[in-house]
């Protein structure tokens, strides 16, 4: 039977490969893509709410505009 103690002992007798670290450029790109994904999801959600909630649409307009501007800024950063 194999348990966590046995796996730990096995790991101690084997050299472990180095954990791959992302380069600075890849890490930056990864973080910008993560932010863009979040901005896009939020933007889609607020646009849907603005369409469905007619009385709340005026309050959501500045939110949608700000999210769109942020998304465009991130897109600009990704292109450089």
Residue, then its C-alpha position, 0 to 999 in steps of 0.5 A: x500500500x502506498x501512502x503519503x509517507x512512502x511517496x515522501x521517502x521516494x521523493x527524497x531518494x530522487x533528484x527533483x527537476x528544477x521548477x520552471x520559472x517564467x521569464x520577466x516578459x512572460x510573467x508580465x504578459x501572463x498578468x496582462x492577459x489575466x487582467x484583460x480577461x477579468x476586464x472583458x468579463x466585467x464589461x460583458x456583465x455590466x453591458x448585459x445589466x445595462x440592457x436588461x435593467x432599463x432604470x439602472x442603465x444611466x448609472x451603469x454607463x460610466x462604469x461600462x465606459x471606464x471598463x472599456x477604456x481600461x480594456x483598451x489601455x491593456x490591449x495597447x500594452x499587449x501590442x507593444 
